[in-house]
């Protein structure tokens, strides 16, 4: 299993299909916005950049899901993403994907994992 890298939030901060938690990811080109949500019982994390035009998905902080809590949706132009794979299933960038980030729920926390192997 990958080593723990950084605590994002308490596991209790996420409910299935509910509000997500925003965080910053340190990259070689500087900090990038990211988010984690819970879907089908597991944490799912992605860079917060639409695959169509690189704008952040949420227009209200943490509001990443559609009204049914079934898909992630870009508030700017409606691109709709599957919350497990990050693949765009409807909208202007159908077939493109959000960039997934490795996370796990460990000891009551949601951890961003080191995926460098």
N, C-alpha and C positions, 0 to 999 in steps of 0.2 A: 504494500500500500504506500502511496505517496506520503511524504513527510508533511506535517502540518506547516503551513507557511504563515497564515495570518487569520486572526479571528475577524469575521465580518460583523456578526450580530448574534444575539441569543436565538436559539432555535424557536423559542416561543414568540419571536417577533414576526414569524411567517405563518400564515394560514393558507390552506389549499385554495388556490384561485383568488387569493386576497391581495392586499397591498404588498408591494415589494420593498426592499431596502436598497438604497443607492449607496455606492462606495466608489472610491477611486482606485484604479489599478496603475501601479508604477510600471512604465514601459521604457525602453531605451529612448523613445522620442518624447518622454515626459508623461505626466499623469493623464489617464483617460477615464471618462465616466463609465461605470459598470453598474449592474444591479443583480440582485438575487431574489427569486420568488420561490414559492412552494407549489408544486403541481404533482398530482398523483402520489402525494405523501413525501416526495423527495425535493430537496433544494435544487434549483436550476439557475445557473448564472450565465450572463452574457455581457459583452461590451454594450454599453448603452448608445448604439449608433445604428440607425436604420440602414438596411442594405440598399435601399433605393437612393436616398440622399442622406449623407451622414449627419442627421440631426438626432437628438435624443428622443426616445420613444414617448416618454411620459410628459404630459403638459401639466398635470397635477403630480407633485412629487410622490413617487411610489405607485402611481396608477398605470400599471403595465397591461393588465388583463382587459378583455372586452367585458361587456355587461354580464355575460354568462359565466365568466371565469374559465373559459375554455381555450382561448387563444390570446397570445400577446398581440398588441396592436399599436401601431405608430399613430399617435394623436395628430401628427401633421398631415398625413395623406392617406391613412387607412391601410397601410401594408399590414397584413395579418400573418403571424408566425406561429408555428406549432411550438408549444412550450417545452417539449422534450428535446427536439432536434434543432430548433431555431430556424427551420426551413420556412420560407415565405410560401404560404398556401393560397393567398389571394392578394390582389392589389398589383401595384406597378412593378414590383420586383419578384414576381412569382418564380420560384425555383432557386433564388439566391438565399443566403443564410446569414443570420446573426452569428457573431463569433462567440462560440461557447467557451466558458471558463470552468476549470476543474474545481468543484466544491464538494464538501461532505459534511454531514451532520455527525459531530463527535462530542460526547460528554456535554450535551446541552447547548452546544454552540454550532454555528455555521462557519466553516473554515474554508478559506481560499487555499487550495493545495498547490504545491510546487509540482509542475508537470514536466520538469526538466529531466526526469527519469533518474 
